[in-house]
Amino acid sequence: MNILIENNLVSIITPVYNSELFISETIESVISQDYEFWELILVDDCSSDDSVKIINQYVQQDSRIRLIQLYENSGAALARNAAINDSKGRYLTFIDSDDVWLPSFLSEMLVFMSRNNAAFVFSGYNRVDVNRCFLSYFGVPEKIHYKALLKTCVISCLTVILDSEKVGRRYFPEYTKREDFAYWLLILKDVQFAFGLNKPLALYRCHRASSSSNKFDMAIKTWEMYRKIEGLSLFVSSYYFSHYAVRGLLRNKTPRLARLLRVLK
């Protein structure tokens, strides 16, 4: 691995809310990384279960892991922003409290970033159920720009790495439920491309509590993001929303075609 990569800290950010069922698996997947120069910042958003107790056991065992506790429930965007503000690494990456990285995620993505001289990278991932049984593969294009991303979000939070020396320390928009989508768009206004590694390096757990499970609500929040966050006109918003809706339908009815469209962007 490039020595310049090895000598740079990766700040890993995880918002936590009532995550006692899966948080250990998430943390263990970070500890198991074959790239070891990282810090894990977990931000508890006023959990009422044993999430904090479980996290504190890891904090005591590994000095690279630390916990921030918020005083009121504020949502994933504010939790991630608190961690970004407290982070020390050159590289920023994100994993939610029910997802899992494969052991080579960090090393492969950092090498990929270096080879492409990229500021913003992401990868494919496998969708799994609550028991980590395989459901489907989510493939990604080689690269994507701002206008293409507006049509459909092919970037998943759990596979992104950002080089803060190139993009700065940006913060998630806090007034939208599509904060991750809006965040990538914000960065792509200044970065020409995000580069995708079409390889499954993470596991995205699908269950009823996951934010993407309510498709109708996600559609409404996407429309609101176009209009209120991106400031697009009614006509332009309708154009991009039509792409979003059609591609969402393809994902449900003809997933193979949807995967092909993502990869061919």
C-alpha positions in Angstrom: 0.0 0.0 0.0 1.1 3.5 -0.7 3.0 4.9 2.3 1.2 8.2 1.9 -2.1 6.4 2.5 -0.7 4.4 5.4 0.3 7.5 7.3 -3.0 9.2 7.1 -5.8 8.7 9.7 -9.3 7.7 8.7 -12.1 9.1 10.8 -15.0 6.7 10.8 -18.4 8.2 11.8 -21.3 6.2 13.2 -24.6 7.7 14.4 -26.3 5.5 17.0 -29.9 5.3 18.1 -31.3 2.2 19.9 -28.9 0.0 18.0 -28.2 -2.7 20.7 -29.1 -5.6 18.3 -26.4 -4.8 15.7 -23.9 -2.2 17.0 -21.4 -4.9 18.1 -21.3 -6.3 14.6 -20.7 -2.9 13.2 -17.9 -2.1 15.6 -16.3 -5.5 15.1 -16.3 -5.0 11.3 -14.3 -1.8 11.9 -11.9 -3.5 14.3 -11.3 -6.3 11.8 -10.1 -3.9 9.1 -6.7 -4.8 7.6 -6.0 -1.0 7.5 -5.5 -0.1 11.2 -4.8 3.7 11.2 -8.3 4.8 12.0 -10.5 6.4 14.7 -14.1 5.4 15.2 -16.4 8.1 16.5 -19.8 6.9 17.6 -22.5 9.5 18.4 -25.4 8.3 20.5 -28.6 10.2 19.8 -30.3 9.6 23.2 -30.7 5.8 22.9 -33.1 4.2 25.5 -31.7 0.7 25.1 -28.2 -0.7 26.0 -26.4 0.8 23.0 -24.2 3.1 25.2 -23.4 0.3 27.5 -22.2 -1.9 24.6 -20.2 0.9 23.1 -18.5 1.8 26.3 -17.1 -1.8 26.5 -15.4 -1.2 23.2 -14.2 2.3 24.2 -12.5 0.8 27.3 -10.8 -1.9 25.1 -9.6 0.2 22.2 -8.2 3.7 22.4 -9.2 4.3 18.7 -12.9 4.2 19.6 -14.7 7.0 21.3 -18.3 8.0 22.2 -20.1 11.3 21.9 -23.5 11.5 23.6 -26.0 14.1 22.5 -28.4 15.6 25.1 -31.5 15.5 22.9 -32.6 13.3 20.0 -31.6 15.3 16.9 -31.4 12.9 14.0 -28.6 11.3 12.0 -27.4 14.5 10.2 -26.7 16.4 13.4 -25.1 13.3 14.9 -22.8 12.9 11.9 -22.0 16.6 12.0 -21.0 16.4 15.7 -18.5 13.6 14.8 -17.2 15.5 11.8 -16.5 18.5 14.0 -14.6 16.3 16.5 -12.8 14.2 13.9 -9.0 14.3 13.4 -8.4 12.3 10.3 -7.6 13.4 6.7 -10.2 10.9 5.4 -13.8 10.8 6.4 -16.0 7.7 6.1 -19.4 6.7 7.4 -21.0 3.4 8.6 -24.4 3.2 10.2 -25.0 1.2 13.4 -26.6 -1.8 11.7 -24.2 -2.1 8.7 -21.0 -4.1 8.2 -17.7 -3.6 6.3 -15.7 -6.4 4.8 -12.2 -6.6 6.3 -10.5 -5.0 3.2 -12.9 -2.1 2.8 -10.6 0.7 4.0 -7.5 -0.6 2.4 -9.1 -1.3 -1.0 -10.9 2.0 -1.1 -7.9 4.1 -0.1 -5.8 2.4 -2.8 -8.6 3.0 -5.3 -8.8 6.7 -4.2 -5.0 7.1 -4.6 -4.9 5.5 -8.1 -7.7 7.8 -9.3 -6.3 10.9 -7.5 -9.9 11.2 -6.3 -11.4 13.4 -3.5 -14.7 11.3 -3.3 -15.0 7.5 -3.8 -17.7 4.9 -3.1 -18.2 1.2 -3.8 -20.8 -1.5 -4.4 -22.3 -3.5 -1.6 -24.5 -6.5 -0.8 -28.0 -6.1 0.6 -28.6 -8.6 3.4 -31.5 -9.4 5.8 -31.3 -9.0 9.6 -29.5 -12.4 9.8 -26.9 -11.3 7.1 -28.4 -13.6 4.5 -27.7 -12.3 0.9 -30.6 -10.5 -0.8 -29.0 -8.7 -3.8 -25.9 -6.9 -5.0 -26.0 -3.1 -5.5 -23.6 -2.2 -8.3 -22.2 1.3 -9.0 -20.9 3.3 -12.0 -17.3 4.0 -12.6 -17.9 7.7 -11.9 -20.8 10.1 -11.5 -21.2 13.9 -11.6 -23.8 16.2 -10.0 -26.5 16.2 -12.7 -26.4 12.4 -13.1 -26.7 11.9 -9.4 -29.8 14.1 -9.3 -31.6 11.4 -11.3 -31.0 8.8 -8.7 -28.8 8.3 -5.7 -26.4 5.5 -6.5 -24.1 6.4 -3.6 -24.6 4.7 -0.3 -23.3 6.3 2.9 -21.7 3.1 4.2 -19.2 3.0 1.2 -18.1 6.6 0.9 -14.6 7.9 1.7 -13.9 11.7 1.4 -10.5 13.3 1.3 -11.0 16.4 3.5 -7.8 18.0 2.2 -9.5 18.2 -1.2 -13.2 18.7 -0.3 -12.9 20.4 3.1 -14.8 19.4 6.2 -18.3 19.7 4.9 -21.4 19.2 7.1 -24.6 17.3 6.4 -27.7 19.4 5.7 -29.8 19.1 8.8 -33.3 20.0 7.5 -34.0 17.1 5.2 -34.5 13.3 5.7 -32.4 12.9 2.5 -29.4 14.3 4.3 -26.9 11.8 2.7 -28.2 12.4 -0.8 -28.1 16.2 -0.3 -24.6 15.9 1.2 -23.2 14.1 -1.9 -24.8 16.7 -4.2 -23.3 19.5 -2.1 -19.8 18.0 -2.5 -20.3 17.3 -6.3 -21.0 21.0 -6.9 -17.3 21.6 -6.2 -15.8 18.2 -7.1 -16.2 17.1 -10.8 -16.7 13.4 -10.2 -17.2 10.8 -7.5 -15.5 7.6 -8.5 -17.2 4.2 -7.9 -15.5 0.8 -7.3 -17.9 -1.8 -8.6 -17.1 -4.4 -6.0 -19.1 -5.5 -2.9 -17.1 -4.3 0.1 -19.9 -3.8 2.6 -23.1 -5.3 3.8 -26.3 -3.1 4.0 -28.8 -4.6 6.3 -32.4 -4.3 5.1 -35.1 -4.3 7.8 -38.2 -2.3 8.6 -36.4 0.2 10.7 -33.9 1.1 7.9 -34.4 4.6 6.5 -34.9 3.3 2.9 -37.7 0.9 3.8 -40.6 3.4 3.3 -40.4 4.1 -0.4 -43.3 6.6 -0.5 -41.9 8.7 2.3 -38.5 8.7 0.6 -40.0 9.9 -2.6 -41.7 12.8 -0.8 -38.4 13.7 0.9 -36.5 13.5 -2.4 -39.0 16.0 -4.0 -38.6 18.3 -1.0 -34.8 18.1 -1.3 -35.0 19.1 -5.0 -37.1 22.1 -4.3 -35.9 23.3 -0.9 -32.3 22.2 -0.6 -31.1 22.3 -4.2 -33.4 25.2 -5.1 -34.5 23.6 -8.4 -37.4 25.1 -10.3 -40.7 23.2 -10.6 -39.9 22.1 -14.1 -36.3 21.0 -13.4 -37.5 19.2 -10.2 -40.1 17.4 -12.2 -37.6 16.3 -14.8 -35.2 14.8 -12.2 -38.0 13.4 -10.1 -39.4 11.5 -13.1 -36.0 9.8 -13.5 -35.9 9.0 -9.8 -39.4 7.5 -9.9 -38.8 5.4 -13.1 -35.5 4.0 -11.8 -37.2 3.2 -8.4 -39.8 1.3 -10.3 -37.2 -0.6 -12.3 -35.4 -1.5 -9.1 -38.6 -3.2 -7.8 -39.8 -4.8 -11.1 -36.6 -5.4 -13.1 -33.6 -5.3 -10.8 -31.1 -6.6 -13.4 -31.9 -3.7 -15.7 -31.7 -1.2 -12.9 -28.2 -2.6 -12.0 -27.1 -2.3 -15.6 -28.3 1.3 -15.8 -26.4 2.2 -12.6 -23.2 0.6 -13.9 -23.4 2.2 -17.4 -23.8 5.8 -16.1 
